[in-house]
């Protein structure tokens, strides 16, 4: 059974590395408000998360979704009910996707998960969806009671609506699935040709010693992000060259710095993007 616990990685900034899917949830405590970044996959997981949050702070909550995938936002309803009147923030594209296509995606994820994890699939299917209400275009700066929290969209990468969360006074950056530790990037909804540029913008933020919280896995540093940026840059150029040469996606994927099956998804997404089909 999964056990939800937070670890403090900066002053009043806590991270829960949840065992199921190795996904991260962050809690930023200010003087008047606390911010919860991402809300896990199911109602049961979110109830566990809510108890862990309340073990640290009784403050009103603001919720932030880094992107629209179920493991980062399907606990929204539970966490929102924990703090009546709380708002849920996300990038505009994430907000639109969950409002317009949430039910369809919920069904698709259920069918995808069912053969490999029936219990998780049933939990995902049973969730009451709660889309975000507040959309971020490029940035929004919050004052949570003597503390600034920055929500920034640096560009497309893992999804169209990737949002990062920066806590400048703690030198912490919450990257969502723009950065992955412990496994390769996930390309199903990605923009692999643009992803390196987005990571380059992340690396240029004035946080030279930042602790970076990836979407999954252990916290990392900017050197780790540099390595992932270099791998994604190599992949992006392979996609560009392959598309220009009319190469088969399989042959391009075989040259990529990732497992060919993983890379093939990226190559097909990249070809579609370069052909104007995304």
NUGUFI-573020 format. One record per residue: residue number from 1; residue in three letters; x, y, z of N, C-alpha, C in turn. Coordinates in steps of 0.1 Angstrom, whole numbers, padded with zeros to 4 digits. Each point is the difference from the previous one (the first is absolute). Layout:
NUM, ALA, X, Y, Z, X, Y, Z, X, Y, Z
...
This chain:
1, UNK, 0008, -0012, 0000, -0008, 0012, 0000, 0009, 0013, 0000
2, UNK, -0004, 0009, -0008, 0008, 0013, -0001, -0002, 0008, 0013
3, UNK, 0011, 0006, 0004, 0000, 0009, 0012, 0004, 0014, -0005
4, UNK, -0008, 0010, 0002, 0002, 0013, -0004, 0007, 0008, 0011
5, UNK, 0012, 0005, -0002, 0007, 0008, 0009, 0007, 0011, -0008
6, UNK, 0001, 0012, 0007, 0007, 0011, -0006, 0014, 0001, 0006
7, UNK, 0010, 0005, -0008, 0013, 0002, 0004, 0003, 0015, -0003
8, UNK, 0006, 0007, 0009, 0003, 0014, -0002, 0012, 0002, -0008
9, UNK, 0000, 0006, -0012, 0012, 0002, -0008, 0005, 0014, -0001
10, UNK, -0008, 0009, 0006, 0004, 0014, 0002, -0009, 0006, 0011
11, UNK, 0003, 0012, 0004, -0008, 0006, 0011, -0014, 0000, -0003
12, UNK, -0008, -0008, 0007, -0015, -0001, -0001, -0004, -0004, -0015
13, UNK, 0009, -0008, -0006, -0004, -0006, -0013, 0002, -0015, 0001
14, UNK, -0010, -0007, -0002, 0000, -0015, 0003, -0004, -0007, -0013
15, UNK, 0006, -0012, -0001, -0003, -0009, -0012, -0004, -0014, 0005
16, UNK, -0010, -0005, -0006, -0005, -0014, 0002, 0003, -0007, -0012
17, UNK, 0009, -0010, 0001, 0002, -0009, -0011, -0009, -0013, 0001
18, UNK, -0011, 0001, -0006, -0010, -0010, 0002, 0004, -0013, -0007
19, UNK, -0001, -0012, 0007, 0005, -0012, -0005, -0007, -0005, -0013
20, UNK, -0013, 0002, -0001, -0007, -0004, -0013, 0004, 0010, -0011
21, UNK, 0006, -0005, -0010, 0005, 0007, -0012, 0012, 0009, 0004
22, UNK, 0004, 0000, 0012, 0012, 0008, 0004, -0002, 0015, -0003
23, UNK, -0012, 0004, 0002, -0004, 0014, -0003, 0002, 0010, 0011
24, UNK, 0004, 0012, -0002, 0003, 0010, 0010, -0012, 0010, 0002
25, UNK, -0002, 0003, 0012, -0009, 0010, 0004, 0007, 0010, 0009
26, UNK, -0001, 0013, -0002, 0007, 0010, 0008, -0010, 0008, 0008
27, UNK, 0005, 0005, 0012, -0008, 0008, 0009, 0009, 0012, 0004
28, UNK, -0005, 0012, -0003, 0007, 0013, 0003, -0008, 0007, 0010
29, UNK, 0006, 0003, 0012, -0008, 0006, 0011, 0004, 0014, 0001
30, UNK, -0009, 0009, -0001, 0002, 0015, 0002, -0006, 0004, 0013
31, UNK, 0000, 0013, 0002, -0005, 0006, 0012, -0015, 0000, 0001
32, UNK, -0007, -0001, -0011, -0015, 0001, 0000, -0006, -0012, -0008
33, UNK, 0007, -0005, -0010, -0005, -0010, -0009, 0011, -0011, -0002
34, UNK, -0005, -0012, -0003, 0010, -0011, -0004, -0004, -0004, -0014
35, UNK, 0010, -0003, -0008, -0002, -0004, -0014, 0003, -0015, -0002
36, UNK, -0009, -0008, -0005, 0002, -0014, -0003, 0002, -0001, -0015
37, UNK, 0011, -0005, -0004, 0003, -0002, -0015, -0002, -0015, -0004
38, UNK, -0010, -0002, -0007, -0005, -0013, -0005, -0007, -0008, 0011
39, UNK, -0009, -0009, -0004, -0009, -0006, 0010, -0002, -0015, -0002
40, UNK, 0009, -0007, -0007, 0000, -0015, -0001, -0012, -0004, -0009
41, UNK, -0002, -0014, 0001, -0008, -0006, -0011, -0014, -0004, 0003
42, UNK, -0003, -0003, 0013, -0013, -0005, 0004, -0005, 0006, 0012
43, UNK, -0013, -0002, 0003, -0006, 0005, 0013, 0007, -0005, 0012
44, UNK, 0003, -0013, 0000, 0006, -0006, 0012, 0014, 0006, 0002
45, UNK, 0008, 0002, -0011, 0013, 0006, 0001, -0001, 0015, 0005
46, UNK, -0010, 0007, -0005, -0002, 0014, 0004, -0004, 0001, 0014
47, UNK, -0008, -0009, 0005, -0004, 0000, 0015, 0013, -0002, 0008
48, UNK, 0009, -0009, -0004, 0012, -0001, 0007, 0009, 0012, 0000
49, UNK, 0000, 0006, -0012, 0008, 0013, -0002, -0006, 0011, 0009
50, UNK, -0013, 0001, 0000, -0006, 0010, 0009, 0004, -0001, 0014
51, UNK, 0000, -0013, 0005, 0004, -0002, 0014, 0014, 0004, 0002
52, UNK, 0009, -0002, -0009, 0014, 0003, 0001, 0002, 0015, 0000
53, UNK, -0008, 0007, -0009, 0000, 0015, 0000, -0004, 0006, 0013
54, UNK, -0011, -0005, 0006, -0005, 0005, 0012, 0009, -0003, 0012
55, UNK, 0008, -0010, -0001, 0010, -0003, 0010, 0011, 0010, 0001
56, UNK, 0001, 0008, -0011, 0010, 0011, 0000, -0006, 0014, 0002
57, UNK, -0011, 0002, -0006, -0006, 0014, 0000, -0015, 0000, 0000
58, UNK, -0006, 0009, 0008, -0015, 0002, 0000, -0004, 0011, -0010
59, UNK, 0009, 0006, -0007, -0003, 0012, -0008, -0009, -0003, -0012
60, UNK, -0007, 0010, -0004, -0008, -0002, -0013, 0010, -0004, -0011
61, UNK, -0006, -0007, -0010, 0008, -0005, -0011, -0002, 0007, -0013
62, UNK, 0010, 0000, -0008, -0001, 0003, -0014, 0006, -0012, -0007
63, UNK, -0006, -0005, -0011, 0004, -0012, -0007, 0006, 0004, -0013
64, UNK, 0010, -0006, -0005, 0007, 0002, -0013, 0001, -0014, -0007
65, UNK, -0004, -0001, -0012, 0003, -0012, -0008, 0011, 0004, -0010
66, UNK, 0010, -0008, 0000, 0011, 0002, -0010, -0004, -0003, -0014
67, UNK, -0009, -0010, -0002, -0005, -0003, -0013, -0012, -0009, 0002
68, UNK, -0006, -0005, -0011, -0013, -0006, 0000, 0000, -0015, 0003
69, UNK, 0011, -0007, 0001, 0000, -0014, 0001, -0006, -0004, 0014
70, UNK, -0007, -0012, 0000, -0008, -0004, 0011, 0008, -0001, 0013
71, UNK, 0013, -0004, 0000, 0008, -0002, 0012, 0004, 0013, 0006
72, UNK, -0003, 0012, -0006, 0003, 0013, 0005, -0012, 0008, 0004
73, UNK, -0012, -0004, -0004, -0012, 0009, 0002, -0013, -0007, 0004
74, UNK, 0000, -0014, 0000, -0013, -0006, 0003, -0004, 0000, 0015
75, UNK, 0009, 0005, 0009, -0004, 0002, 0014, -0005, 0014, 0002
76, UNK, -0002, 0008, -0010, -0004, 0014, 0002, -0013, 0001, 0009
77, UNK, -0010, -0008, -0003, -0012, 0002, 0007, 0001, -0002, 0015
78, UNK, 0008, -0010, 0004, 0002, -0003, 0015, 0008, 0012, 0006
79, UNK, 0010, 0004, -0006, 0008, 0011, 0006, -0007, 0013, 0000
80, UNK, -0008, 0003, -0010, -0008, 0012, -0001, -0011, 0000, 0012
81, UNK, -0006, -0012, 0002, -0009, -0001, 0011, 0006, 0002, 0014
82, UNK, 0013, -0003, 0001, 0007, 0002, 0012, 0001, 0014, 0004
83, UNK, -0001, 0009, -0009, 0001, 0014, 0002, -0010, 0008, -0008
84, UNK, -0013, 0000, 0004, -0011, 0006, -0007, 0004, 0014, -0005
85, UNK, -0003, 0003, -0013, 0003, 0013, -0006, 0014, 0000, -0006
86, UNK, 0008, -0011, 0001, 0013, 0000, -0006, -0001, 0000, -0015
87, UNK, 0010, 0005, -0006, 0000, 0001, -0015, 0011, -0010, -0005
88, UNK, -0003, -0005, -0012, 0010, -0009, -0007, 0005, 0008, -0012
89, UNK, 0013, 0000, -0001, 0007, 0007, -0010, 0007, -0010, -0010
90, UNK, 0001, 0004, -0012, 0007, -0008, -0010, 0002, 0009, -0012
91, UNK, 0008, -0005, -0010, 0002, 0007, -0012, -0013, 0000, -0008
92, UNK, -0003, 0009, -0008, -0012, 0001, -0008, -0003, -0013, -0008
93, UNK, 0010, -0006, -0006, -0002, -0012, -0008, -0004, -0011, 0009
94, UNK, 0005, -0001, 0012, -0004, -0011, 0010, -0014, 0002, 0004
95, UNK, -0004, 0013, 0003, -0013, 0003, 0004, -0010, -0004, -0011
96, UNK, 0003, 0004, -0012, -0009, -0003, -0011, -0001, -0015, -0002
97, UNK, 0011, -0007, 0000, 0000, -0015, -0003, -0008, -0007, 0011
98, UNK, 0001, 0003, 0012, -0007, -0007, 0011, -0015, 0004, 0000
99, UNK, -0003, 0012, -0004, -0015, 0004, -0001, -0006, -0007, -0012
100, UNK, 0006, 0000, -0011, -0006, -0004, -0013, 0001, -0015, -0002
101, UNK, 0012, -0005, 0004, 0003, -0014, -0004, 0002, -0009, 0012
102, UNK, -0002, 0005, 0012, 0004, -0008, 0012, -0007, -0013, 0001
103, UNK, -0013, -0001, -0003, -0007, -0013, 0001, 0005, -0010, -0010
104, UNK, 0003, 0005, -0012, 0005, -0009, -0011, 0014, -0005, 0004
105, UNK, 0008, 0009, 0006, 0013, -0005, 0004, 0000, -0009, 0012
106, UNK, -0010, 0002, 0009, -0001, -0009, 0011, -0003, -0014, -0004
107, UNK, -0009, -0001, -0010, -0004, -0013, -0005, 0012, -0006, -0007
108, UNK, 0008, 0007, -0008, 0012, -0005, -0007, 0010, -0005, 0010
109, UNK, 0003, 0008, 0010, 0010, -0004, 0010, -0005, -0013, 0008
110, UNK, -0013, -0001, 0003, -0005, -0012, 0006, 0003, -0012, -0009
111, UNK, -0003, 0001, -0013, 0002, -0011, -0009, 0015, -0003, -0001
112, UNK, 0008, 0010, 0000, 0015, -0002, -0001, 0005, -0007, 0013
113, UNK, -0005, 0004, 0011, 0005, -0006, 0013, -0005, -0014, 0003
114, UNK, -0012, -0003, -0004, -0007, -0012, 0004, 0008, -0012, -0002
115, UNK, 0007, -0003, -0011, 0007, -0012, -0001, 0013, -0001, 0009
116, UNK, 0005, 0011, 0005, 0012, 0000, 0007, -0002, 0003, 0015
117, UNK, -0010, 0007, 0004, -0003, 0003, 0014, -0015, 0003, 0002
118, UNK, -0007, -0011, 0001, -0015, 0001, 0001, -0005, 0009, 0011
119, UNK, 0007, -0001, 0012, -0004, 0008, 0011, 0002, 0015, -0003
120, UNK, 0011, 0004, -0005, 0002, 0014, -0004, -0010, 0004, -0011
121, UNK, -0002, -0008, -0009, -0010, 0003, -0011, -0013, 0002, 0006
122, UNK, -0005, -0008, 0009, -0013, 0002, 0006, 0000, 0013, 0008
123, UNK, 0011, 0004, 0007, 0000, 0012, 0007, 0000, 0012, -0009
124, UNK, 0006, -0001, -0011, 0000, 0011, -0010, -0014, 0002, -0006
125, UNK, -0007, -0011, -0003, -0013, 0000, -0005, -0010, 0006, 0009
126, UNK, 0002, -0001, 0013, -0010, 0004, 0010, 0002, 0015, 0004
127, UNK, 0010, 0006, -0004, 0003, 0014, 0004, -0011, 0010, -0005
128, UNK, -0003, 0009, 0009, -0008, 0011, -0005, 0009, 0011, -0004
129, UNK, 0000, 0003, -0013, 0009, 0010, -0006, -0003, 0014, 0005
130, UNK, 0011, 0007, 0004, -0001, 0014, 0004, 0010, 0008, -0008
131, UNK, -0004, 0006, -0012, 0010, 0007, -0008, 0004, 0013, 0008
132, UNK, 0012, 0005, -0004, 0004, 0013, 0005, -0010, 0011, -0004
133, UNK, 0000, 0011, 0009, -0008, 0012, -0003, 0008, 0012, -0005
134, UNK, 0013, 0000, 0004, 0008, 0012, -0003, 0011, -0004, -0010
135, UNK, 0001, 0007, -0012, 0009, -0004, -0010, 0012, 0010, 0000
136, UNK, 0012, -0006, -0002, 0012, 0008, -0002, 0004, 0000, -0014
137, UNK, 0003, 0012, -0006, 0005, 0001, -0014, 0015, -0002, 0000
138, UNK, 0007, 0010, 0005, 0015, -0002, 0001, 0005, 0001, 0014
139, UNK, -0006, 0008, 0009, 0004, 0000, 0014, -0011, 0006, 0009
140, UNK, 0001, -0004, 0012, -0008, 0006, 0011, 0008, -0001, 0013
141, UNK, 0000, 0012, 0007, 0009, 0001, 0012, -0010, 0000, 0012
142, UNK, 0002, -0009, 0009, -0009, 0000, 0012, 0008, 0005, 0012
143, UNK, -0007, 0007, 0009, 0005, 0003, 0013, -0009, -0008, 0010
144, UNK, 0007, -0010, 0006, -0008, -0009, 0009, 0002, 0003, 0015
145, UNK, 0003, 0013, 0002, 0002, 0005, 0014, 0015, 0002, 0003
146, UNK, 0006, 0010, -0006, 0014, 0003, 0002, 0009, -0009, -0008
147, UNK, -0005, -0008, -0009, 0008, -0009, -0008, -0006, 0000, -0015
148, UNK, 0009, 0001, -0009, -0003, 0001, -0014, 0001, -0014, -0006
149, UNK, -0010, -0004, -0008, 0000, -0013, -0008, -0003, 0004, -0014
150, UNK, 0008, -0004, -0009, -0001, 0003, -0014, -0005, -0012, -0008
151, UNK, -0011, 0002, -0008, -0004, -0010, -0009, 0004, 0005, -0014
152, UNK, 0007, -0009, -0008, 0006, 0004, -0012, -0002, -0011, -0011
153, UNK, -0004, 0005, -0012, -0001, -0009, -0012, 0011, 0004, -0009
154, UNK, 0010, -0008, -0002, 0012, 0003, -0007, 0000, -0005, -0015
155, UNK, -0011, -0007, -0003, -0001, -0006, -0013, -0005, -0014, 0000
156, UNK, -0002, -0006, -0011, -0006, -0013, -0001, 0012, -0011, 0001
157, UNK, -0004, -0011, 0006, 0010, -0011, 0001, -0006, -0013, 0003
158, UNK, -0002, -0003, 0012, -0007, -0013, 0004, -0014, 0000, -0005
159, UNK, -0007, 0012, 0001, -0013, 0003, -0005, -0001, 0014, -0005
160, UNK, -0011, 0004, -0005, -0002, 0013, -0005, -0001, 0010, 0012
161, UNK, -0004, -0005, 0012, -0003, 0009, 0011, 0009, -0002, 0012
162, UNK, 0013, -0002, -0002, 0009, -0002, 0012, 0001, 0012, 0008
163, UNK, -0001, -0001, 0013, 0001, 0012, 0009, 0011, -0004, 0010
164, UNK, 0009, 0009, 0002, 0010, -0002, 0011, -0004, 0010, 0011
165, UNK, 0005, -0004, 0012, -0003, 0008, 0012, 0014, 0003, 0007
166, UNK, 0003, 0013, 0002, 0012, 0004, 0006, -0002, 0006, 0013
167, UNK, 0008, -0004, 0010, 0000, 0006, 0013, 0014, 0007, 0002
168, UNK, 0001, 0013, -0003, 0013, 0006, -0001, 0007, 0000, 0014
169, UNK, -0007, 0003, 0010, 0007, 0001, 0013, 0005, -0013, 0006
170, UNK, -0005, -0011, -0006, 0005, -0013, 0005, 0009, -0006, -0011
171, UNK, 0002, 0006, -0011, 0008, -0005, -0011, -0005, -0014, -0005
172, UNK, -0013, -0001, -0001, -0007, -0012, -0005, -0007, 0002, -0012
173, UNK, 0000, -0009, -0010, -0007, 0001, -0012, -0007, -0013, -0002
174, UNK, -0013, 0000, -0002, -0009, -0012, -0002, -0003, -0001, -0015
175, UNK, 0006, -0010, -0006, 0000, 0000, -0015, -0011, -0008, -0006
176, UNK, -0008, -0008, 0008, -0009, -0009, -0006, 0007, -0010, -0009
177, UNK, -0006, -0005, -0010, 0006, -0010, -0009, 0008, 0005, -0011
178, UNK, 0003, 0013, 0000, 0011, 0006, -0009, 0013, -0007, 0004
179, UNK, 0002, -0004, 0012, 0012, -0007, 0005, -0005, -0013, 0006
180, UNK, 0007, -0011, -0004, -0003, -0013, 0006, 0013, -0006, 0005
181, UNK, -0001, -0006, 0012, 0011, -0007, 0006, -0004, -0015, 0002
182, UNK, 0009, -0009, -0003, -0004, -0014, 0003, -0006, -0007, -0012
183, UNK, -0002, 0007, -0011, -0006, -0006, -0012, 0001, 0010, -0011
184, UNK, -0003, -0004, -0012, 0001, 0009, -0012, -0012, 0010, 0000
185, UNK, 0001, 0011, -0007, -0011, 0009, -0002, -0012, -0008, -0006
186, UNK, -0012, 0005, 0002, -0012, -0006, -0005, -0005, 0008, -0012
187, UNK, -0001, -0006, -0011, -0002, 0008, -0013, -0014, 0000, -0005
188, UNK, -0009, -0007, 0006, -0013, -0002, -0006, -0007, 0012, -0005
189, UNK, 0000, 0011, 0008, -0006, 0013, -0003, 0010, 0011, -0002
190, UNK, 0012, -0004, -0004, 0012, 0009, 0001, 0001, 0008, -0013
191, UNK, 0009, 0010, 0001, 0005, 0008, -0011, 0015, -0001, 0000
192, UNK, 0006, -0012, -0005, 0014, -0002, 0002, 0009, 0009, -0007
193, UNK, -0004, 0006, -0011, 0008, 0010, -0007, 0002, 0013, 0008
194, UNK, -0010, 0003, 0008, 0000, 0013, 0008, 0005, -0002, 0014
195, UNK, -0001, -0013, 0005, 0004, -0003, 0014, 0014, 0005, 0004
196, UNK, 0010, -0001, -0009, 0013, 0005, 0004, 0001, 0015, 0003
197, UNK, -0007, 0007, -0008, -0001, 0015, 0001, -0006, 0004, 0014
198, UNK, -0011, -0008, 0003, -0006, 0003, 0013, 0009, -0003, 0012
199, UNK, 0007, -0011, -0001, 0010, -0003, 0011, 0011, 0010, 0000
200, UNK, 0004, 0005, -0012, 0010, 0010, 0000, -0004, 0013, 0007
201, UNK, -0013, 0004, -0001, -0006, 0011, 0007, 0000, -0003, 0015
202, UNK, -0003, -0012, 0004, 0000, -0004, 0014, 0014, 0002, 0006
203, UNK, 0010, -0004, -0008, 0014, 0000, 0005, 0005, 0015, 0001
204, UNK, -0006, 0009, -0007, 0004, 0014, 0001, -0006, 0008, 0011
205, UNK, -0010, -0006, 0007, -0006, 0007, 0012, 0011, 0002, 0010
206, UNK, -0001, 0011, 0008, 0011, 0004, 0009, -0001, -0008, 0013
207, UNK, 0002, -0013, -0001, 0000, -0009, 0011, 0012, -0010, -0001
208, UNK, 0012, 0005, 0000, 0012, -0009, -0003, 0002, -0012, 0009
209, UNK, -0005, 0001, 0012, 0002, -0012, 0009, -0014, -0006, 0004
210, UNK, -0009, 0001, -0008, -0014, -0004, 0003, -0001, -0015, 0002
211, UNK, -0009, -0004, 0009, -0005, -0013, 0001, -0011, -0001, -0010
212, UNK, 0000, -0010, -0009, -0010, -0001, -0010, -0008, -0013, 0002
213, UNK, -0013, 0002, 0002, -0009, -0011, 0002, -0005, -0005, -0013
214, UNK, 0003, -0012, -0005, -0005, -0005, -0012, -0014, -0005, 0002
215, UNK, -0007, -0003, -0011, -0013, -0006, 0001, -0001, -0013, 0007
216, UNK, 0011, -0008, -0002, 0001, -0013, 0005, 0015, -0002, 0005
217, UNK, 0002, -0007, 0011, 0013, -0003, 0004, 0006, 0010, 0010
218, UNK, 0013, -0002, 0003, 0007, 0008, 0010, 0003, 0014, -0005
219, UNK, 0000, 0010, 0010, 0004, 0013, -0004, 0014, 0000, -0007
220, UNK, 0002, 0010, -0009, 0012, 0000, -0008, 0006, 0015, 0001
221, UNK, 0011, 0002, -0008, 0006, 0013, -0001, 0001, 0004, -0015
222, UNK, 0005, 0012, -0002, 0001, 0005, -0014, 0009, -0008, -0009
223, UNK, 0010, -0007, 0006, 0009, -0008, -0008, -0009, -0012, -0006
224, UNK, -0009, -0005, 0008, -0008, -0011, -0005, -0009, 0005, -0011
225, UNK, -0005, 0012, 0002, -0009, 0006, -0011, 0009, 0003, -0013
226, UNK, 0012, 0004, 0002, 0009, 0002, -0012, 0001, -0013, -0007
227, UNK, 0002, -0011, 0007, 0002, -0013, -0007, -0013, -0004, -0007
228, UNK, -0012, 0002, 0006, -0012, -0003, -0007, -0003, 0009, -0012
229, UNK, 0004, 0013, 0002, -0001, 0009, -0011, 0009, -0005, -0012
230, UNK, 0012, -0004, 0003, 0008, -0005, -0011, -0005, -0012, -0007
231, UNK, -0006, -0009, 0007, -0006, -0012, -0006, -0012, 0004, -0008
232, UNK, -0008, 0009, 0005, -0012, 0004, -0008, 0004, 0008, -0012
233, UNK, 0011, 0008, 0001, 0005, 0007, -0012, 0004, -0010, -0011
234, UNK, 0007, -0010, 0004, 0005, -0010, -0009, -0012, -0006, -0007
235, UNK, -0011, -0004, 0008, -0012, -0006, -0006, -0007, 0010, -0009
236, UNK, -0001, 0013, 0003, -0007, 0009, -0008, 0007, 0002, -0014
237, UNK, 0014, 0000, 0000, 0006, 0001, -0013, -0001, -0012, -0008
238, UNK, 0000, -0012, 0006, -0003, -0012, -0007, -0014, 0000, -0007
239, UNK, -0009, 0005, 0008, -0014, 0001, -0006, 0000, 0010, -0011
240, UNK, 0006, 0012, 0001, 0000, 0010, -0010, 0006, -0006, -0013
241, UNK, 0012, -0006, 0002, 0007, -0006, -0012, -0007, -0011, -0006
242, UNK, -0006, -0009, 0008, -0008, -0011, -0005, -0012, 0005, -0008
243, UNK, -0007, 0010, 0005, -0012, 0005, -0006, 0004, 0006, -0014
244, UNK, 0011, 0008, 0000, 0005, 0006, -0012, 0004, -0010, -0011
245, UNK, 0006, -0011, 0005, 0004, -0010, -0009, -0010, -0011, -0004
246, UNK, -0012, 0001, 0006, -0010, -0010, -0002, 0003, -0013, 0006
247, UNK, 0008, 0000, 0010, 0004, -0013, 0007, -0012, -0006, 0007
248, UNK, 0000, -0014, 0001, -0010, -0006, 0008, 0002, 0003, 0015
249, UNK, -0011, 0002, 0007, 0002, 0003, 0014, 0008, -0011, 0008
250, UNK, -0002, -0013, -0004, 0007, -0010, 0007, 0015, 0001, -0001
251, UNK, 0005, 0004, -0012, 0014, 0002, -0002, 0006, 0011, 0008
252, UNK, -0008, 0011, 0001, 0004, 0011, 0008, 0000, -0003, 0015
253, UNK, -0010, -0008, 0005, -0001, -0003, 0014, 0012, -0009, 0004
254, UNK, 0005, -0008, -0009, 0011, -0009, 0003, 0013, 0007, 0003
255, UNK, 0001, 0013, -0004, 0012, 0008, 0002, -0001, 0009, 0012
256, UNK, -0012, 0000, 0007, -0003, 0009, 0010, 0007, -0004, 0013
257, UNK, 0002, 0009, 0010, 0006, -0003, 0013, -0010, -0006, 0010
258, UNK, -0011, -0006, -0005, -0009, -0006, 0009, -0004, -0014, -0007
259, UNK, -0006, -0008, 0008, -0005, -0013, -0005, -0008, 0002, -0013
260, UNK, 0002, -0008, -0010, -0006, 0003, -0013, -0016, 0001, 0001
261, UNK, -0006, -0008, 0008, -0015, 0000, 0001, -0004, 0014, 0006
262, UNK, 0008, 0004, 0010, -0003, 0014, 0006, 0002, 0011, -0010
263, UNK, 0011, -0001, -0007, 0004, 0010, -0010, -0010, 0000, -0012
264, UNK, -0005, -0011, -0004, -0009, -0001, -0011, -0012, 0009, 0002
265, UNK, -0006, 0000, 0012, -0011, 0009, 0003, 0004, 0014, -0002
266, UNK, 0012, 0004, 0005, 0005, 0014, -0002, 0002, 0003, -0015
267, UNK, 0005, -0009, -0007, 0003, 0003, -0015, -0014, 0002, -0007
268, UNK, -0009, -0009, 0003, -0013, 0002, -0007, -0007, 0013, 0004
269, UNK, 0001, 0004, 0013, -0005, 0013, 0004, 0007, 0011, -0006
270, UNK, 0014, -0001, -0001, 0007, 0011, -0007, -0003, 0001, -0014
271, UNK, -0001, -0011, -0007, -0004, 0000, -0014, -0014, 0007, -0002
272, UNK, -0009, -0003, 0008, -0013, 0006, 0000, 0001, 0015, 0002
273, UNK, 0008, 0004, 0009, 0001, 0014, 0003, 0006, 0008, -0012
274, UNK, 0011, -0006, -0005, 0007, 0006, -0011, -0009, 0000, -0013
275, UNK, -0009, -0009, -0001, -0010, 0000, -0011, -0012, 0008, 0002
276, UNK, -0001, 0007, 0012, -0011, 0009, 0003, -0013, -0008, 0004
277, UNK, 0002, -0012, 0005, -0011, -0008, 0004, -0003, 0000, 0015
278, UNK, 0007, 0008, 0008, -0002, 0001, 0014, -0005, 0014, 0003
